Amino acid sequence: MHQQEVRRNIFLYRMFVLFSEPLFWGPVLIVSLQKLGHMSLPDIYFLESAAVAVSVVLDIPAGALADVVGKKAILIVGRVFLFASICGFALMSSPVWAWVANMFWAIGFAFQSGTDVSLIYGNLKSGGYQKLFRKIEGRATGGRFMLMALGALAVSGLAGIQLRLPVMLCVPFAIVPLVISFKFSEPVKTETYGVSKQVQTLKDGMQYAIHSPQVRWVVLFYAFIAGTSKIWFFTYNPYFETVGISIAWYGFIFFLLNIVAWSVSFYAHTIAKKVHEKTSIVLMSLCIGVPILLMGLIPLWPLAYLVLFQNVVRGFMRPFLGDLLNRHIASERVRTTVLSVQSSTTNVVSIGALAWFGFMTKQFSLLPSLSILGALALILGTLQVFRYRKLFLVRVRKKKESIPV
């Protein structure tokens, strides 16, 4: 690709990421599903698990299809489903609406997941600019967090007027990434599509992810962080209620969360340069495990602000781990498929984690379940750090020692 096309795609990608998620309804997501969709909290957990299951089924085949027919076409399909999903949520008035909208979201997410990152990383690599990925990804994602932070401030007032308003305001902003998906440039596919070719690409991508120890570690670590974070996110509102925080403060709290995520994401490339890779991984594990454990053990309202640590990880995770994973994918032919394997693995872990935590809350209530989750996260995080040291540090040291002087 020409440099001008690469630069144009970088600008489009930043705008795409900026508006790729609903900007206004994070603080009232669960409440909206309960009040507008007439769903109970256990129903919402089940709905989320079912949606994630659909994504798991479609994720890897969609990634393989993108590697065969082109990433732009698959991205367009994904954004069409995501736009339809947001319209469905804005109009929902029964559990059926919530289910249809969530299934559309699952399908759209499966088609978009990994395809957008693969498209821009492939562009950068073709021009020799792949080292810029972490900076581009961090600032693009950080910009979205800033918009979500500003949106969170408005949510409380909007929801006070009409609970449906924040969701409806997400619709016009969802048009932006849909239009941008048509504007991306990518090299023209000269080979014709074939089922056998897609199956082979699917097979090669999955084998690559399984047989590369470094890729496998990043995929599993990403799934561990994202799965734990998803459970934690769904406990925000119940925990706030437990410790006596009024719903009027939810918008302000979510504003702070997104400001933290924005600042960390925006400067992720700078942080990654100054902090050793292993130290970053250790800190990510601690920022997830320790706050959850403390929130479960000490149910006081000041402890609710420990959720800020999860948003430190949220801001750092995508640029840092995305760069680490892409650096270890040598083959451009299966890049989207491998990224889809990462997304699908994360979704599988999330299904199991949500089901397990739902069972735990029924058996032991919220606070003991949080304590157990925090302790388990610290144990798993420690094991992941030891595994990282063996795969990434010991091998590098041995390689250097084997070089003749």
C-alpha positions as CSV (number, residue, x, y, z in Angstrom):
1,M,0.0,0.0,0.0
2,H,1.1,3.6,-0.6
3,Q,2.1,5.8,2.3
4,Q,-0.8,8.1,1.7
5,E,-3.3,5.2,1.9
6,V,-1.7,4.0,5.2
7,R,-1.9,7.5,6.7
8,R,-5.5,7.8,5.6
9,N,-6.3,4.4,7.2
10,I,-4.6,5.4,10.4
11,F,-6.8,8.5,10.6
12,L,-10.0,6.5,9.8
13,Y,-9.0,3.8,12.3
14,R,-8.7,6.4,15.1
15,M,-12.2,7.8,14.2
16,F,-13.6,4.2,13.9
17,V,-12.3,3.2,17.4
18,L,-13.5,6.6,18.9
19,F,-17.1,5.8,18.2
20,S,-17.0,1.9,18.1
21,E,-18.8,1.5,21.4
22,P,-22.0,3.0,22.9
23,L,-21.0,6.3,24.5
24,F,-23.8,7.0,26.9
25,W,-25.3,3.9,28.5
26,G,-22.5,2.3,30.5
27,P,-23.6,3.7,33.8
28,V,-27.2,2.5,33.3
29,L,-26.7,-0.7,31.3
30,I,-28.0,-3.1,33.9
31,V,-30.8,-0.8,35.0
32,S,-31.9,-0.3,31.4
33,L,-32.1,-4.1,30.9
34,Q,-34.0,-4.4,34.1
35,K,-36.5,-1.5,33.7
36,L,-36.9,-1.3,29.9
37,G,-36.2,-5.0,29.0
38,H,-38.0,-6.2,32.1
39,M,-35.3,-8.7,33.0
40,S,-34.0,-9.9,36.4
41,L,-30.3,-9.9,37.3
42,P,-30.0,-13.7,36.8
43,D,-31.8,-13.4,33.4
44,I,-29.2,-10.7,32.4
45,Y,-26.3,-13.0,33.4
46,F,-27.9,-15.8,31.3
47,L,-28.5,-13.5,28.4
48,E,-24.9,-12.3,28.5
49,S,-23.6,-15.9,28.6
50,A,-25.8,-16.8,25.6
51,A,-24.5,-13.8,23.6
52,V,-20.9,-14.7,24.4
53,A,-21.6,-18.3,23.3
54,V,-22.8,-17.0,19.9
55,S,-19.6,-15.0,19.6
56,V,-17.5,-18.0,20.4
57,V,-19.2,-20.0,17.6
58,L,-18.8,-17.3,15.0
59,D,-15.5,-15.6,16.1
60,I,-12.9,-17.9,14.5
61,P,-14.8,-18.7,11.3
62,A,-15.4,-15.0,10.8
63,G,-11.7,-14.3,11.3
64,A,-10.8,-17.0,8.8
65,L,-13.3,-15.6,6.3
66,A,-11.7,-12.1,6.7
67,D,-8.3,-13.6,5.9
68,V,-9.7,-15.1,2.7
69,V,-12.3,-12.6,1.3
70,G,-10.9,-9.4,2.8
71,K,-11.0,-7.6,6.2
72,K,-13.0,-4.6,5.0
73,A,-16.0,-6.6,3.8
74,I,-16.2,-8.5,7.1
75,L,-15.9,-5.3,9.1
76,I,-18.8,-3.8,7.2
77,V,-21.0,-6.8,8.0
78,G,-20.0,-6.5,11.6
79,R,-20.9,-2.9,11.8
80,V,-24.3,-3.4,10.2
81,F,-25.2,-5.9,12.9
82,L,-23.9,-3.7,15.6
83,F,-25.9,-0.7,14.4
84,A,-29.0,-2.9,14.3
85,S,-28.3,-4.0,17.8
86,I,-28.1,-0.5,19.2
87,C,-31.3,0.4,17.5
88,G,-32.9,-2.7,19.1
89,F,-31.7,-1.7,22.6
90,A,-33.0,1.8,22.1
91,L,-36.5,0.4,21.3
92,M,-36.6,-2.5,23.7
93,S,-39.8,-3.0,25.7
94,S,-39.7,-6.7,26.6
95,P,-37.1,-9.5,27.1
96,V,-37.6,-10.5,23.5
97,W,-36.3,-7.1,22.3
98,A,-33.3,-7.5,24.7
99,W,-32.5,-11.0,23.4
100,V,-32.7,-10.0,19.7
101,A,-30.6,-6.9,20.2
102,N,-28.0,-8.8,22.2
103,M,-27.8,-11.6,19.6
104,F,-27.3,-9.0,16.9
105,W,-24.5,-7.5,19.1
106,A,-22.9,-10.9,19.5
107,I,-22.9,-11.5,15.7
108,G,-21.6,-8.0,14.9
109,F,-18.9,-8.3,17.6
110,A,-17.7,-11.6,16.2
111,F,-17.3,-10.2,12.7
112,Q,-15.6,-7.0,14.0
113,S,-13.4,-8.6,16.7
114,G,-9.8,-8.9,15.5
115,T,-10.7,-7.7,12.0
116,D,-10.3,-4.0,12.7
117,V,-6.9,-4.5,14.5
118,S,-5.7,-6.9,11.8
119,L,-6.5,-4.5,9.1
120,I,-4.6,-1.6,10.6
121,Y,-1.7,-3.7,11.8
122,G,-1.3,-5.2,8.3
123,N,-1.3,-1.7,6.8
124,L,1.3,-0.6,9.2
125,K,3.5,-3.6,8.6
126,S,3.3,-3.2,4.9
127,G,4.9,0.2,5.3
128,G,7.3,-0.8,8.0
129,Y,5.4,1.2,10.7
130,Q,4.3,-1.6,12.9
131,K,6.2,-0.1,15.9
132,L,3.6,2.7,15.9
133,F,0.7,0.3,16.6
134,R,0.9,0.6,20.3
135,K,0.8,4.4,20.2
136,I,-2.0,4.5,17.6
137,E,-4.1,1.9,19.4
138,G,-3.5,3.5,22.8
139,R,-4.5,7.0,21.7
140,A,-7.5,5.8,19.6
141,T,-8.8,3.8,22.5
142,G,-8.0,6.6,24.9
143,G,-10.0,9.0,22.9
144,R,-13.0,6.7,23.1
145,F,-12.6,6.5,26.9
146,M,-12.6,10.3,27.1
147,L,-15.9,10.5,25.1
148,M,-17.4,7.9,27.3
149,A,-16.3,9.8,30.4
150,L,-18.0,13.0,29.1
151,G,-21.1,10.9,28.2
152,A,-21.2,9.5,31.7
153,L,-21.5,12.9,33.2
154,A,-24.7,13.5,31.1
155,V,-26.2,10.1,31.8
156,S,-27.5,10.8,35.3
157,G,-29.4,13.8,34.1
158,L,-30.7,12.2,30.9
159,A,-31.8,9.0,32.7
160,G,-33.6,11.2,35.3
161,I,-35.7,12.7,32.5
162,Q,-36.2,9.4,30.7
163,L,-34.2,6.2,31.2
164,R,-34.4,5.4,27.4
165,L,-32.7,8.7,26.4
166,P,-29.1,7.6,27.0
167,V,-29.6,4.5,24.9
168,M,-31.4,6.4,22.1
169,L,-28.5,8.9,21.9
170,C,-26.1,6.1,21.1
171,V,-27.9,5.5,17.8
172,P,-26.6,8.5,15.8
173,F,-23.1,8.0,17.0
174,A,-23.2,4.3,15.9
175,I,-23.6,5.6,12.3
176,V,-20.1,7.0,12.3
177,P,-18.1,3.6,12.5
178,L,-20.6,2.1,10.0
179,V,-19.8,4.8,7.4
180,I,-16.1,4.6,8.2
181,S,-16.0,0.9,7.6
182,F,-16.9,1.5,3.9
183,K,-14.0,4.0,3.6
184,F,-11.1,1.8,4.6
185,S,-8.5,0.8,2.0
186,E,-6.9,-2.6,1.7
187,P,-5.0,-4.4,-1.0
188,V,-7.3,-6.0,-3.6
189,K,-7.8,-9.7,-3.2
190,T,-6.7,-11.3,-6.5
191,E,-7.6,-14.9,-5.4
192,T,-11.1,-16.2,-5.7
193,Y,-13.0,-17.3,-2.6
194,G,-13.3,-21.1,-2.0
195,V,-14.7,-23.0,0.9
196,S,-11.7,-25.3,1.0
197,K,-9.4,-22.3,1.2
198,Q,-11.3,-20.9,4.1
199,V,-11.2,-24.2,5.9
200,Q,-7.5,-24.4,5.4
201,T,-6.9,-20.8,6.6
202,L,-9.1,-21.6,9.6
203,K,-7.0,-24.8,10.3
204,D,-3.7,-23.0,9.8
205,G,-4.6,-20.1,12.0
206,M,-5.8,-22.3,14.9
207,Q,-2.7,-24.5,14.6
208,Y,-0.5,-21.3,14.7
209,A,-2.2,-20.1,17.9
210,I,-1.9,-23.5,19.5
211,H,1.7,-24.4,18.6
212,S,3.3,-21.0,19.3
213,P,4.0,-20.9,23.1
214,Q,4.3,-17.1,23.1
215,V,1.0,-16.6,21.2
216,R,-0.7,-19.2,23.4
217,W,0.5,-17.4,26.6
218,V,-0.8,-14.0,25.4
219,V,-4.1,-15.5,24.4
220,L,-4.6,-17.1,27.8
221,F,-3.4,-14.1,29.8
222,Y,-5.7,-11.8,27.8
223,A,-8.6,-14.2,28.5
224,F,-7.7,-14.2,32.3
225,I,-7.6,-10.4,32.6
226,A,-10.7,-9.8,30.4
227,G,-12.8,-12.6,32.0
228,T,-12.1,-11.4,35.5
229,S,-12.8,-7.8,34.5
230,K,-16.1,-8.8,32.9
231,I,-17.3,-10.4,36.2
232,W,-16.0,-7.4,38.2
233,F,-17.9,-5.0,35.9
234,F,-21.2,-6.8,36.4
235,T,-20.7,-6.4,40.2
236,Y,-20.4,-2.6,40.1
237,N,-24.0,-1.7,40.5
238,P,-24.9,-4.4,43.1
239,Y,-21.8,-3.4,45.1
240,F,-22.6,0.3,44.9
241,E,-26.1,-0.5,46.3
242,T,-24.7,-2.7,49.0
243,V,-22.4,0.0,50.4
244,G,-25.1,2.7,50.1
245,I,-24.0,4.7,47.1
246,S,-26.9,6.6,45.5
247,I,-27.7,6.1,41.8
248,A,-27.2,9.8,41.4
249,W,-23.4,9.2,41.8
250,Y,-23.1,6.5,39.2
251,G,-22.6,8.9,36.4
252,F,-19.7,10.7,38.3
253,I,-18.1,7.4,39.2
254,F,-18.2,6.2,35.6
255,F,-16.8,9.5,34.5
256,L,-13.8,8.9,36.8
257,L,-13.4,5.3,35.5
258,N,-13.2,6.5,31.9
259,I,-10.9,9.4,32.7
260,V,-8.5,6.9,34.3
261,A,-8.8,4.5,31.4
262,W,-8.3,7.4,28.9
263,S,-5.1,8.7,30.6
264,V,-3.5,5.2,30.9
265,S,-4.5,4.3,27.3
266,F,-3.3,7.6,25.8
267,Y,0.1,7.2,27.4
268,A,0.3,3.4,27.2
269,H,3.1,3.5,24.6
270,T,5.2,5.8,26.9
271,I,4.5,3.6,30.0
272,A,5.4,0.5,28.0
273,K,8.8,2.0,27.0
274,K,9.7,3.0,30.6
275,V,8.3,0.0,32.5
276,H,9.7,-3.5,31.8
277,E,7.3,-5.9,30.1
278,K,7.4,-8.3,33.0
279,T,6.7,-5.5,35.5
280,S,3.7,-4.4,33.5
281,I,2.3,-7.9,33.5
282,V,2.8,-8.2,37.3
283,L,1.1,-4.9,37.9
284,M,-1.8,-5.8,35.7
285,S,-2.4,-9.0,37.7
286,L,-2.2,-7.1,41.0
287,C,-4.5,-4.3,39.9
288,I,-7.1,-6.9,39.2
289,G,-6.8,-9.3,42.1
290,V,-6.0,-7.1,45.1
291,P,-8.9,-4.5,44.8
292,I,-11.5,-7.3,44.2
293,L,-10.3,-9.1,47.4
294,L,-10.4,-5.9,49.4
295,M,-13.9,-4.9,48.2
296,G,-15.2,-8.3,49.2
297,L,-13.5,-8.2,52.7
298,I,-14.3,-4.6,53.5
299,P,-17.8,-3.5,52.3
300,L,-17.4,0.3,52.8
301,W,-18.3,3.0,50.2
302,P,-14.7,4.4,49.9
303,L,-13.7,0.9,48.8
304,A,-16.0,1.2,45.8
305,Y,-13.5,3.5,44.2
306,L,-11.0,0.6,43.9
307,V,-12.8,-0.1,40.7
308,L,-10.5,2.6,39.3
309,F,-7.7,0.0,39.3
310,Q,-9.7,-2.1,36.9
311,N,-9.8,0.8,34.6
312,V,-6.0,1.2,34.8
313,V,-5.8,-2.3,33.3
314,R,-8.7,-1.6,30.9
315,G,-6.8,1.4,29.5
316,F,-3.5,-0.5,29.2
317,M,-4.6,-3.9,28.1
318,R,-5.6,-3.4,24.5
319,P,-2.6,-1.4,23.3
320,F,-0.1,-3.4,25.4
321,L,-1.3,-6.9,24.9
322,G,-2.5,-6.2,21.3
323,D,1.0,-5.1,20.4
324,L,2.6,-8.1,22.2
325,L,0.3,-10.6,20.4
326,N,0.8,-9.0,17.0
327,R,4.6,-9.0,17.3
328,H,4.5,-12.8,17.7
329,I,2.3,-13.4,14.7
330,A,4.8,-13.8,11.9
331,S,2.3,-14.8,9.2
332,E,0.1,-12.1,7.7
333,R,-2.0,-14.8,6.0
334,V,-3.5,-16.0,9.3
335,R,-3.3,-12.8,11.4
336,T,-7.1,-12.2,11.6
337,T,-7.7,-15.8,12.4
338,V,-5.2,-15.9,15.2
339,L,-6.7,-12.7,16.6
340,S,-10.1,-14.3,16.4
341,V,-8.8,-17.3,18.3
342,Q,-7.7,-14.8,21.1
343,S,-11.2,-13.2,21.1
344,S,-13.0,-16.6,21.1
345,T,-10.8,-17.9,23.9
346,T,-11.6,-14.8,25.9
347,N,-15.3,-15.4,25.3
348,V,-15.2,-19.0,26.3
349,V,-13.4,-18.0,29.6
350,S,-16.0,-15.3,30.1
351,I,-18.9,-17.8,29.7
352,G,-17.4,-20.1,32.3
353,A,-16.5,-17.3,34.6
354,L,-19.9,-15.7,34.5
355,A,-21.7,-19.0,35.1
356,W,-19.3,-19.8,38.0
357,F,-19.7,-16.4,39.6
358,G,-23.5,-16.5,39.2
359,F,-23.5,-19.9,41.0
360,M,-21.2,-18.4,43.7
361,T,-23.5,-15.4,44.4
362,K,-26.5,-17.7,44.8
363,Q,-24.6,-19.9,47.3
364,F,-22.6,-17.3,49.2
365,S,-24.0,-13.8,48.3
366,L,-22.0,-11.0,46.6
367,L,-19.3,-10.1,49.1
368,P,-17.9,-13.6,49.9
369,S,-18.0,-14.3,46.2
370,L,-15.9,-11.2,45.5
371,S,-13.4,-12.3,48.1
372,I,-13.0,-15.7,46.5
373,L,-12.7,-14.2,43.1
374,G,-10.0,-11.8,44.2
375,A,-8.0,-14.6,45.9
376,L,-8.4,-16.8,42.8
377,A,-7.3,-13.9,40.5
378,L,-4.1,-13.4,42.5
379,I,-3.2,-17.1,42.4
380,L,-3.9,-17.4,38.6
381,G,-2.0,-14.1,38.0
382,T,1.0,-15.4,39.9
383,L,1.0,-18.6,37.8
384,Q,0.8,-16.6,34.6
385,V,3.8,-14.4,35.6
386,F,5.9,-17.5,36.3
387,R,4.9,-19.0,32.9
388,Y,5.7,-15.6,31.2
389,R,9.2,-15.7,32.8
390,K,9.8,-19.2,31.4
391,L,8.6,-18.5,27.9
392,F,9.8,-14.9,27.3
393,L,12.7,-14.2,29.6
394,V,14.5,-17.6,30.0
395,R,14.4,-18.3,26.2
396,V,15.8,-14.9,25.4
397,R,18.6,-15.3,27.9
398,K,19.5,-18.8,26.5
399,K,19.4,-17.4,23.0
400,K,21.8,-14.6,23.9
401,E,24.1,-17.1,25.7
402,S,24.2,-19.4,22.6
403,I,25.5,-16.6,20.3
404,P,29.3,-17.1,19.8
405,V,31.5,-14.2,20.8
